[in-house]
Amino acid sequence: MTRSSTSAKAASKEAAGTAQAASISYEHALGELERLVAVMEAGQLPLDQLLESYRRGAELLGFCRSRLQAVEQQVKVLEGEELKQWGES
């Protein structure tokens, strides 16, 4: 396999993973991220799986952050561009 075909496969896999992350809910992504972290922290994964888990975790983290930012932006619009502290009326 050539270096360019390997890069193309990696880019294709990354795009597919991003598309898959976009089609899941925030809660599902967060749950998967928590499971990945637990497995990685256990220290029992082979190096290749550890790297793949790290990549997936970074993808899920980015997805969760973007969803939270989108929701925060919607709340700002609903609150007149000013986020209020919980409990304020």
QUIUR-V316656 format. One record per residue. N is the residue number from 1. RES is the residue in one letter. D_CENTER is the distance of its C-alpha to the mean C-alpha in whole Angstrom. Layout:
n=N res=RES d_center=D_CENTER
n=N res=RES d_center=D_CENTER
This chain:
n=1 res=M d_center=30
n=2 res=T d_center=30
n=3 res=R d_center=27
n=4 res=S d_center=27
n=5 res=S d_center=26
n=6 res=T d_center=24
n=7 res=S d_center=22
n=8 res=A d_center=22
n=9 res=K d_center=21
n=10 res=A d_center=18
n=11 res=A d_center=17
n=12 res=S d_center=17
n=13 res=K d_center=15
n=14 res=E d_center=12
n=15 res=A d_center=13
n=16 res=A d_center=13
n=17 res=G d_center=10
n=18 res=T d_center=8
n=19 res=A d_center=11
n=20 res=Q d_center=10
n=21 res=A d_center=7
n=22 res=A d_center=9
n=23 res=S d_center=11
n=24 res=I d_center=10
n=25 res=S d_center=11
n=26 res=Y d_center=9
n=27 res=E d_center=11
n=28 res=H d_center=10
n=29 res=A d_center=6
n=30 res=L d_center=8
n=31 res=G d_center=11
n=32 res=E d_center=9
n=33 res=L d_center=7
n=34 res=E d_center=11
n=35 res=R d_center=13
n=36 res=L d_center=11
n=37 res=V d_center=12
n=38 res=A d_center=16
n=39 res=V d_center=16
n=40 res=M d_center=16
n=41 res=E d_center=18
n=42 res=A d_center=21
n=43 res=G d_center=21
n=44 res=Q d_center=22
n=45 res=L d_center=20
n=46 res=P d_center=22
n=47 res=L d_center=21
n=48 res=D d_center=19
n=49 res=Q d_center=17
n=50 res=L d_center=16
n=51 res=L d_center=15
n=52 res=E d_center=13
n=53 res=S d_center=12
n=54 res=Y d_center=11
n=55 res=R d_center=9
n=56 res=R d_center=7
n=57 res=G d_center=6
n=58 res=A d_center=6
n=59 res=E d_center=4
n=60 res=L d_center=1
n=61 res=L d_center=3
n=62 res=G d_center=4
n=63 res=F d_center=4
n=64 res=C d_center=5
n=65 res=R d_center=7
n=66 res=S d_center=8
n=67 res=R d_center=9
n=68 res=L d_center=11
n=69 res=Q d_center=13
n=70 res=A d_center=14
n=71 res=V d_center=15
n=72 res=E d_center=17
n=73 res=Q d_center=19
n=74 res=Q d_center=20
n=75 res=V d_center=21
n=76 res=K d_center=23
n=77 res=V d_center=25
n=78 res=L d_center=26
n=79 res=E d_center=27
n=80 res=G d_center=29
n=81 res=E d_center=27
n=82 res=E d_center=27
n=83 res=L d_center=25
n=84 res=K d_center=27
n=85 res=Q d_center=27
n=86 res=W d_center=27
n=87 res=G d_center=30
n=88 res=E d_center=32
n=89 res=S d_center=34
